Each structure stands twice: as C-alpha cells, then as structure tokens.
Amino acid sequence: EVQLVESGGGLVQPGRSLRLSCTASGFTFGDYAMTWFRQAPGKGLEWVGFIRRGGTTEYAASVKGRFTISRDDSKSIAYLQMNSLKTEDTAVYYCTRYMDVWGKGTTVTVSS
Amino acid sequence: DIQMTQSPSSLSASVGDRVTITCRASQGIRNDLGWYQQKPGRAPKRLIYAASSLQSGVPSRFSGSGSGTEFTLTISSLQPEDFATYYCLQHNNYPWTFGQGTKVEIK
C-alpha cells in the first residue's frame, strides 16, 4: 500500500525553525517528485513547494528563502526545513507524491 | 501568478442531484488541472487528473471536462458520502494555485 507519513510538527515561537519529515512506503520513492502543501485553520489549500526526482526545487513566493525542501532517496524521506517562521505559517502541512497520494498531515503552530 | 476562480463557493443539494462546479483560469493552462475532495479533518483526495481522467478507485459518477481556461467537475448523482469541499488545482505554471473551494452541503 502506498503511504506517506508526515512528522515533526508542533508548537514553535516566531523566528524559530522546524523540520518536517515525510516518510514514504509502498512505492519506489526515487521515481517520483514530491510536493508540500499546507492549509491554515479554516482556510483553503496552498502549494508550498516541490522537489523533482533530480533534487531541483520550486517554491511559493510566501516561503521562498525561508523554507527548503530536500530528499533522501536512500531512506525514502522528503524534508521541509522551515526557518524564520511566522505566525502566518501556522497550518496543517501535507506532503504528496507529486499530486496524487497525500499524507494525513502534520500540524505546525507558530505562536509566542 | 495564474488565478483560479472557482464557483460557486457553496451549494446545497439533495441526494441524487446532478452537481456542477466550475474553475476558470486567468490564462490558458492546457489540461494541467486536477480536482480534489476534502472532508472535514481529513487530507484531500484526488478525484480527477489531467482535467478529465478519473483517478483509480474513484466512482464513475465523478467526471471532469475542459481545457485551456474553463474546467468543470460534475457529480452525476450526488451520494451522502459526497458532501465535502472540492478544490481545483492548476499545475501548468509555478506557483501552482488552487481555486477557493466549493462546499457541497445537504439540502
């Protein structure tokens, strides 16, 4: 069964950092691009960024320069490193296999 | 950025009704569009990809159409489990962008 499990969420103060992980199973991880989305409380969905099979990345303007997506194909894990966090980064963060299979999400709350 | 205008923002319908949701792109996106269903507290689920291709395992009452700037998601006969919020997503150009969502409620 294809599965994605996000972890690493929690409560963090503004300006601090957090790293989310997305552990994949049930498919050949290295064959797929991986995407991160987020959803602020009571709001719609927002694309965060994307990492291709070769490791090149794209980001939304709202996170560019603060967030970094990486991958470890040997471990089947994608990462979202979030630096200089702002209160407006509070959301449920989802990783997806390109755009089809979604994890259940992990909650990030940025608050003092 | 490509703006995705989704309508309506909400609708009330009865079981068995035919439901249509529309997304308009601010510029042409070929068929680089997917439709997603989200239930409260759950992750989104992809229903349609490439504008009109049914995701494996999704009931055939869901269908998508369109190309360029106008896209439609149709539920041919609404079922109780279909009450949810629906989003379109364009992936033709960065940044990828979603429609605002359509909440389908029970009449």
Interface residues (C-beta under 8 A of the other chain):
Chain A: F37 G44 L45 E46 W47 F50 E58 A60 A61 Y94 M99 D100 W102 G103 K104 G105
Chain B: G34 Y36 Q38 R42 A43 P44 K45 R46 Y49 Q55 Y87 L89 H91 Y94 P95 W96 T97 F98 G99 Q100 G101
